Every structure is written in structure tokens, then in C-alpha cells.
Amino acid sequence: MTAHEGDLETFALATRRVIRFSVAYLLVSLIATVLTMAGVLALRSGATNPLSPGTYAGFLLGGLVIGLLTLISVLGLLVSTVVWIISTHRVTPAGPGAAGYGGLFLTVLLMALSYLLSVPAGVVAALQIGAWIALLAGVILTRARIRRLTGRPDLAGRRQPIVTSDDWDASKWDPDVVRDIERRGRPTD
């Protein structure tokens, strides 16, 4: 199978971004779970007065920051996943295939359950970790399948450096300069 170089490069870039945004989402989710559990423990133990304005402000600001970070990571993940699906279809007619679509379906299902069910924070964290693992597995399995189909281990994912060692070899770009360097470099007796 031959794919257009730009399609492979877009696919490789989208794959990396899906993985990065999924890691960001997982970290934000875990931080939110830990902070929620710590807040509940502080309220239950009596270490924090639930009626004080400071407690209200702390929970409000913490919730706003975590909510904003969650929104950013979810939107980034959504956009990069759509780009990943489209670029996968440009590389191969089957697109992400059963593994990719299965991972996406399981991810959406587990994420929805983590937000819709009234379960303890530890179960929510487990559902979100499961969603992350399902997404990662689908993306990695799809990338491996496309690598096998194209026969290219790099998938055009990294560009060559702009400046190479040949750029510093004066004999390749101007022989007159090389002669001048050699003439000046020799000691005169």
C-alpha cells in the first residue's frame, strides 16, 4: 500500500496529539479525584469549617480551575481525535478499523459512565483510567496496523533537520572559499 507523504505525516501528528491530550485529560481527572477526596476528608474530619467563606472560596476556585483544565483537555482530545479519524481514512480505506473504533467506543462509554453514575470517587477514577487505556490501545493498535500496511516504521512523523552537516562543508557549496581557506591556513616560510 502506498500513501501520500502528507497523509502519513498528518496521521502521525494526529496520533501523537491524541495520545498527549489523553494523558492531559487523565492527569486532570486524577488530580480532580484526589482533590475531591481530600476535600471530603477535610470536611468529614472537622479540619475545615464547611460554613466558612474561605472553604466556599477554596472549593469554588478549585472547581473552576479543574473545570477549565478538564474543558481544555477534553476539547483538545475531541478535536485531535476527529483529525486522527479523518487522517486515518486518508491513509487507509478501512480507517481506524475495529481496534481503533472499538477503543473509541469503549472510551466514550467509560467516560460517560464516569460522569453519569453516582459512584465513589475511586470508581470514577477507575472508569476514567479504563477509558484512557481503551483509547490508547485503539490508537496504538491502529498505528501498528498502518505501519504494517505501509511498511514504514516512521510514518513520516518527524521532519529532517533544517541544517545538516553538509551545510557546513564548504567544499560542497563553494570550492573557491575552500581554496582561500587552505591558502590562508598554510604557514609561509
C-alpha positions in Angstrom: 0.0 0.0 0.0 1.3 3.5 -0.8 0.0 6.5 0.9 0.7 10.2 0.2 3.5 11.6 2.4 1.4 14.4 3.7 -1.4 12.0 4.7 1.1 9.9 6.7 2.6 13.0 8.3 -0.8 14.3 9.3 -1.7 10.8 10.7 1.5 10.6 12.7 1.0 14.1 14.1 -2.7 13.5 15.0 -1.7 10.2 16.7 0.8 12.0 18.9 -1.7 14.7 19.7 -4.4 12.2 20.7 -2.0 10.5 23.0 -0.8 13.8 24.5 -4.3 15.2 25.1 -5.5 11.8 26.5 -2.6 11.9 29.0 -3.5 15.5 29.9 -7.1 14.5 30.4 -6.1 11.6 32.6 -3.8 13.7 34.8 -6.5 16.4 35.2 -9.1 13.7 36.1 -6.8 12.1 38.6 -6.0 15.5 40.2 -9.7 16.3 40.4 -10.4 13.0 42.0 -7.6 13.4 44.6 -8.6 17.0 45.4 -12.3 15.9 45.8 -11.4 13.1 48.1 -9.1 15.4 50.1 -11.8 18.0 50.4 -14.4 15.4 51.6 -11.9 14.0 54.1 -11.2 17.5 55.4 -14.9 18.3 55.8 -15.7 14.9 57.5 -12.7 15.1 59.9 -13.7 18.6 61.0 -10.4 20.1 59.8 -12.3 22.6 57.7 -15.4 24.5 58.7 -18.0 23.8 56.0 -19.7 27.2 56.6 -16.7 29.5 56.4 -16.3 31.8 53.4 -12.7 30.5 53.0 -14.0 27.0 52.5 -16.5 28.1 49.9 -13.9 30.2 48.1 -11.4 27.3 48.1 -13.9 24.8 46.7 -15.2 27.3 44.2 -11.8 28.3 42.9 -10.5 24.7 42.9 -13.6 23.6 41.0 -13.2 26.4 38.4 -9.6 25.7 37.8 -10.1 21.9 37.5 -13.2 22.5 35.3 -11.3 24.8 33.0 -8.4 22.3 32.7 -10.8 19.5 32.1 -12.6 21.5 29.4 -9.4 22.3 27.6 -8.1 18.8 27.7 -11.5 17.3 26.5 -11.8 19.8 23.7 -8.2 19.2 22.6 -8.8 15.5 22.8 -12.1 15.7 20.8 -10.5 17.9 18.0 -7.4 15.8 17.8 -9.5 12.6 17.7 -11.6 13.9 14.8 -8.4 14.8 12.9 -7.0 11.4 13.7 -10.0 9.6 12.3 -10.1 11.7 9.1 -6.3 11.3 8.6 -6.6 7.5 9.2 -9.3 7.3 6.5 -7.0 9.2 4.1 -4.2 6.7 4.8 -6.2 3.5 4.5 -9.8 3.0 3.3 -10.7 1.0 6.5 -9.8 4.0 8.7 -9.0 3.1 12.3 -10.5 -0.3 11.8 -12.1 -2.5 14.5 -9.4 -1.8 17.1 -9.5 2.0 16.6 -13.3 2.3 16.6 -13.6 -0.2 19.4 -11.2 1.7 21.5 -13.1 5.0 20.8 -16.5 3.4 21.6 -15.2 2.0 24.8 -13.6 5.3 25.7 -16.8 7.2 25.2 -18.8 4.7 27.1 -16.5 4.6 30.1 -16.1 8.4 30.2 -19.9 8.9 30.0 -20.4 6.4 32.8 -17.8 8.1 35.0 -19.8 11.4 34.7 -23.3 10.0 34.8 -23.1 7.4 37.6 -23.3 8.3 41.2 -20.4 6.2 42.5 -17.5 6.8 44.8 -14.5 8.9 43.5 -12.3 5.8 43.4 -14.7 4.1 40.9 -14.9 7.3 38.9 -11.1 7.3 38.7 -11.0 3.6 37.7 -13.6 4.3 34.9 -11.5 7.2 33.6 -8.3 5.2 33.7 -10.1 2.4 31.8 -11.3 4.9 29.2 -7.7 6.2 28.8 -6.3 2.7 28.4 -9.0 1.8 25.8 -8.3 5.0 23.8 -4.5 4.4 24.0 -4.9 0.8 23.0 -7.1 1.7 20.0 -4.7 4.4 18.8 -1.6 2.3 19.2 -3.1 -0.8 17.5 -4.2 1.4 14.6 -0.8 2.9 14.3 0.8 -0.5 14.3 -1.6 -1.8 11.6 -0.9 1.2 9.4 2.9 0.8 9.9 2.5 -2.8 8.7 0.4 -1.8 5.7 2.7 1.0 4.6 5.9 -0.8 5.5 7.2 2.5 7.1 8.2 2.4 10.8 8.4 6.2 11.0 5.1 7.1 9.2 6.7 10.4 8.2 6.2 11.6 11.7 9.5 13.6 12.1 10.9 16.1 9.7 14.6 16.1 8.8 16.6 18.9 10.5 16.8 22.1 8.5 20.6 22.5 8.9 22.7 19.4 8.2 26.4 18.6 8.4 26.6 19.1 4.6 25.7 22.7 5.0 29.0 23.3 7.0 31.1 21.5 4.3 32.5 24.5 2.3 33.8 22.2 -0.4 30.3 21.3 -1.4 28.9 24.8 -1.7 31.9 27.0 -2.8 35.2 25.5 -3.9 36.8 29.0 -4.1 36.3 29.5 -0.4 37.9 26.2 0.3 41.0 27.2 -1.7 41.1 30.5 0.1 40.9 28.8 3.5 43.6 26.3 2.6 45.9 29.1 1.2 45.5 31.2 4.4 45.8 28.2 6.7 49.3 27.3 5.4 52.2 29.0 7.2 54.5 30.9 4.9 58.3 30.4 5.3 
